[in-house]
Amino acid sequence: MPKPELYVIFTGEKPKNPPDIISLSKDFFGEKTAIDVEVKVLYQEDESNIIGQYIIFCKVYNERRKKYGQAKKAITETIRICKDRNVLKEYLESKEQEVVDMMMTLFDDEYVLEAYAKDIDDHKERETAEKMIKKGKLSLEEIADYVPSLSLDELKKLKAELMYLV
């Protein structure tokens, strides 16, 4: 029976002394656990193999995303640059639209998660502002300093709503 091997492809900025192997128990829990998994980490940017080309693609994409944000332009520029550099060229030429669609779906998923996190933060800040208004110890201008996500007008509306409920 073949011995199983697990790999992770690291596409970020390579650390100074990168580990060749990551241990689940050692690196994530700091102690021996009932189950341990050791994973080999692949870092190489080698244009001669598919994994190295994938790592290059991801790095080009990260650069384009920094420049263009989460926009289709970041994806199309990544594809253009990689094809010009002969990185995943054959695949990108035959599956370009699928790659664009897949990357746009990742944008959509990421956007939804970011929006959800922002909603939670906004809700918490609104609750904080409500508590401060109810205590009545600070002016709305002072509360605006502590809760910068709410404008002075929004705080005035919130205060009016709270007064109406009383």
C-alpha positions as a LaTeX table, in Angstrom:
\begin{tabular}{lrrr}
\hline
Residue & $x$ (\AA) & $y$ (\AA) & $z$ (\AA) \\
\hline
Met1 & 0.00 & 0.00 & 0.00 \\
Pro2 & 1.46 & 3.41 & $-0.93$ \\
Lys3 & 2.39 & 5.79 & 1.87 \\
Pro4 & 0.06 & 8.84 & 1.83 \\
Glu5 & 1.64 & 12.28 & 1.47 \\
Leu6 & $-0.05$ & 15.64 & 1.98 \\
Tyr7 & 1.06 & 18.91 & 0.42 \\
Val8 & 0.13 & 22.55 & 0.71 \\
Ile9 & 0.99 & 25.00 & $-2.05$ \\
Phe10 & 2.14 & 28.26 & $-0.48$ \\
Thr11 & 1.46 & 31.23 & $-2.78$ \\
Gly12 & 2.13 & 34.15 & $-0.43$ \\
Glu13 & 5.36 & 35.99 & 0.29 \\
Lys14 & 7.93 & 33.39 & 1.23 \\
Pro15 & 9.08 & 33.76 & 4.85 \\
Lys16 & 12.78 & 34.12 & 5.67 \\
Asn17 & 13.20 & 30.60 & 7.04 \\
Pro18 & 10.25 & 28.74 & 5.58 \\
Pro19 & 9.46 & 25.32 & 7.01 \\
Asp20 & 9.56 & 22.36 & 4.64 \\
Ile21 & 6.97 & 20.56 & 6.75 \\
Ile22 & 4.08 & 21.86 & 8.86 \\
Ser23 & 2.81 & 19.74 & 11.73 \\
Leu24 & $-0.83$ & 20.16 & 12.72 \\
Ser25 & $-0.24$ & 19.45 & 16.43 \\
Lys26 & 3.06 & 21.35 & 16.74 \\
Asp27 & 2.35 & 24.41 & 14.57 \\
Phe28 & $-1.34$ & 24.93 & 15.35 \\
Phe29 & $-1.81$ & 23.57 & 18.88 \\
Gly30 & 1.74 & 23.75 & 20.25 \\
Glu31 & 1.48 & 20.31 & 21.77 \\
Lys32 & 0.98 & 16.67 & 20.89 \\
Thr33 & $-2.62$ & 15.89 & 19.91 \\
Ala34 & $-4.45$ & 12.61 & 19.41 \\
Ile35 & $-4.14$ & 13.01 & 15.66 \\
Asp36 & $-1.24$ & 14.64 & 13.92 \\
Val37 & $-0.75$ & 15.41 & 10.28 \\
Glu38 & 2.46 & 16.53 & 8.67 \\
Val39 & 2.16 & 18.46 & 5.43 \\
Lys40 & 4.95 & 19.21 & 2.99 \\
Val41 & 5.01 & 22.85 & 1.92 \\
Leu42 & 5.70 & 23.72 & $-1.72$ \\
Tyr43 & 7.09 & 27.21 & $-2.40$ \\
Gln44 & 8.96 & 27.02 & $-5.69$ \\
Glu45 & 8.22 & 29.37 & $-8.55$ \\
Asp46 & 9.40 & 27.06 & $-11.29$ \\
Glu47 & 8.09 & 27.73 & $-14.78$ \\
Ser48 & 9.03 & 24.20 & $-15.85$ \\
Asn49 & 6.28 & 22.50 & $-13.81$ \\
Ile50 & 2.56 & 23.04 & $-13.29$ \\
Ile51 & 2.77 & 23.68 & $-9.54$ \\
Gly52 & 5.47 & 26.31 & $-9.97$ \\
Gln53 & 3.41 & 27.96 & $-12.71$ \\
Tyr54 & 0.35 & 27.97 & $-10.45$ \\
Ile55 & 2.38 & 29.72 & $-7.72$ \\
Ile56 & 3.53 & 32.32 & $-10.28$ \\
Phe57 & $-0.08$ & 32.80 & $-11.44$ \\
Cys58 & $-1.19$ & 33.42 & $-7.84$ \\
Lys59 & 1.59 & 35.93 & $-7.22$ \\
Val60 & 0.81 & 37.83 & $-10.43$ \\
Tyr61 & $-2.86$ & 37.82 & $-9.43$ \\
Asn62 & $-2.04$ & 39.19 & $-5.95$ \\
Glu63 & $-0.03$ & 42.02 & $-7.55$ \\
Arg64 & $-2.84$ & 42.87 & $-9.98$ \\
Arg65 & $-5.40$ & 42.78 & $-7.19$ \\
Lys66 & $-3.34$ & 45.28 & $-5.20$ \\
Lys67 & $-3.29$ & 47.54 & $-8.26$ \\
Tyr68 & $-6.90$ & 47.16 & $-9.50$ \\
Gly69 & $-8.74$ & 45.93 & $-6.40$ \\
Gln70 & $-11.34$ & 43.24 & $-6.62$ \\
Ala71 & $-12.25$ & 43.93 & $-10.21$ \\
Lys72 & $-12.48$ & 41.92 & $-13.38$ \\
Lys73 & $-9.54$ & 43.96 & $-14.69$ \\
Ala74 & $-7.28$ & 42.32 & $-12.07$ \\
Ile75 & $-8.25$ & 38.89 & $-13.41$ \\
Thr76 & $-7.97$ & 39.70 & $-17.10$ \\
Glu77 & $-4.60$ & 41.40 & $-16.58$ \\
Thr78 & $-3.34$ & 38.40 & $-14.62$ \\
Ile79 & $-4.35$ & 36.08 & $-17.46$ \\
Arg80 & $-2.75$ & 38.35 & $-20.07$ \\
Ile81 & 0.52 & 38.64 & $-18.16$ \\
Cys82 & 0.71 & 34.91 & $-17.50$ \\
Lys83 & 0.01 & 34.03 & $-21.13$ \\
Asp84 & 2.71 & 36.51 & $-22.21$ \\
Arg85 & 5.16 & 34.86 & $-19.78$ \\
Asn86 & 4.15 & 31.37 & $-20.91$ \\
Val87 & 2.76 & 30.58 & $-17.45$ \\
Leu88 & $-0.19$ & 28.18 & $-17.67$ \\
Lys89 & $-0.52$ & 29.51 & $-21.21$ \\
Glu90 & $-2.11$ & 26.46 & $-22.82$ \\
Tyr91 & $-4.65$ & 26.10 & $-20.01$ \\
Leu92 & $-5.47$ & 29.81 & $-19.89$ \\
Glu93 & $-5.96$ & 29.95 & $-23.66$ \\
Ser94 & $-8.35$ & 26.99 & $-23.66$ \\
Lys95 & $-10.22$ & 27.82 & $-20.41$ \\
Glu96 & $-9.95$ & 31.60 & $-20.12$ \\
Gln97 & $-13.66$ & 32.25 & $-19.60$ \\
Glu98 & $-13.92$ & 29.50 & $-16.99$ \\
Val99 & $-10.96$ & 31.00 & $-15.11$ \\
Val100 & $-12.55$ & 34.47 & $-15.22$ \\
Asp101 & $-15.89$ & 33.05 & $-14.01$ \\
Met102 & $-14.24$ & 31.10 & $-11.21$ \\
Met103 & $-12.19$ & 34.09 & $-10.04$ \\
Met104 & $-15.25$ & 36.36 & $-10.17$ \\
Thr105 & $-17.11$ & 33.82 & $-8.01$ \\
Leu106 & $-14.26$ & 34.00 & $-5.51$ \\
Phe107 & $-14.65$ & 37.80 & $-5.53$ \\
Asp108 & $-18.37$ & 37.43 & $-4.92$ \\
Asp109 & $-17.85$ & 35.02 & $-2.01$ \\
Glu110 & $-15.16$ & 37.24 & $-0.50$ \\
Tyr111 & $-17.36$ & 40.31 & $-0.94$ \\
Val112 & $-20.27$ & 38.58 & 0.82 \\
Leu113 & $-18.05$ & 37.61 & 3.76 \\
Glu114 & $-16.61$ & 41.11 & 4.02 \\
Ala115 & $-20.09$ & 42.66 & 3.83 \\
Tyr116 & $-21.34$ & 40.30 & 6.56 \\
Ala117 & $-18.40$ & 41.18 & 8.81 \\
Lys118 & $-19.03$ & 44.89 & 8.19 \\
Asp119 & $-22.73$ & 44.47 & 9.04 \\
Ile120 & $-21.77$ & 42.84 & 12.33 \\
Asp121 & $-19.32$ & 45.67 & 13.11 \\
Asp122 & $-21.91$ & 48.31 & 12.17 \\
His123 & $-24.51$ & 46.63 & 14.38 \\
Lys124 & $-22.10$ & 46.57 & 17.33 \\
Glu125 & $-21.21$ & 50.23 & 16.84 \\
Arg126 & $-24.89$ & 51.17 & 16.62 \\
Glu127 & $-25.56$ & 49.31 & 19.87 \\
Thr128 & $-22.64$ & 51.14 & 21.50 \\
Ala129 & $-24.01$ & 54.49 & 20.32 \\
Glu130 & $-27.48$ & 53.59 & 21.63 \\
Lys131 & $-26.05$ & 52.80 & 25.07 \\
Met132 & $-24.11$ & 56.08 & 25.12 \\
Ile133 & $-27.16$ & 58.10 & 24.08 \\
Lys134 & $-29.34$ & 56.40 & 26.72 \\
Lys135 & $-26.79$ & 57.18 & 29.47 \\
Gly136 & $-26.92$ & 60.83 & 28.40 \\
Lys137 & $-23.45$ & 61.68 & 29.69 \\
Leu138 & $-21.92$ & 62.60 & 26.32 \\
Ser139 & $-23.02$ & 64.95 & 23.59 \\
Leu140 & $-23.73$ & 63.52 & 20.13 \\
Glu141 & $-20.55$ & 65.19 & 18.90 \\
Glu142 & $-18.54$ & 63.35 & 21.55 \\
Ile143 & $-20.26$ & 60.06 & 20.74 \\
Ala144 & $-19.36$ & 60.61 & 17.07 \\
Asp145 & $-15.70$ & 60.67 & 18.13 \\
Tyr146 & $-16.08$ & 57.23 & 19.74 \\
Val147 & $-18.28$ & 55.74 & 17.01 \\
Pro148 & $-16.85$ & 57.19 & 13.77 \\
Ser149 & $-18.86$ & 54.85 & 11.53 \\
Leu150 & $-22.02$ & 56.83 & 12.40 \\
Ser151 & $-22.32$ & 60.40 & 11.19 \\
Leu152 & $-23.68$ & 63.16 & 13.39 \\
Asp153 & $-26.93$ & 63.09 & 11.35 \\
Glu154 & $-27.25$ & 59.33 & 11.90 \\
Leu155 & $-26.70$ & 59.82 & 15.63 \\
Lys156 & $-29.41$ & 62.53 & 15.68 \\
Lys157 & $-31.84$ & 60.14 & 13.95 \\
Leu158 & $-30.90$ & 57.36 & 16.36 \\
Lys159 & $-31.49$ & 59.66 & 19.32 \\
Ala160 & $-34.89$ & 60.67 & 17.91 \\
Glu161 & $-35.82$ & 56.99 & 17.48 \\
Leu162 & $-34.80$ & 56.22 & 21.05 \\
Met163 & $-36.76$ & 59.20 & 22.39 \\
Tyr164 & $-39.82$ & 58.07 & 20.41 \\
Leu165 & $-39.60$ & 54.58 & 21.99 \\
Val166 & $-39.54$ & 56.01 & 25.53 \\
\hline
\end{tabular}
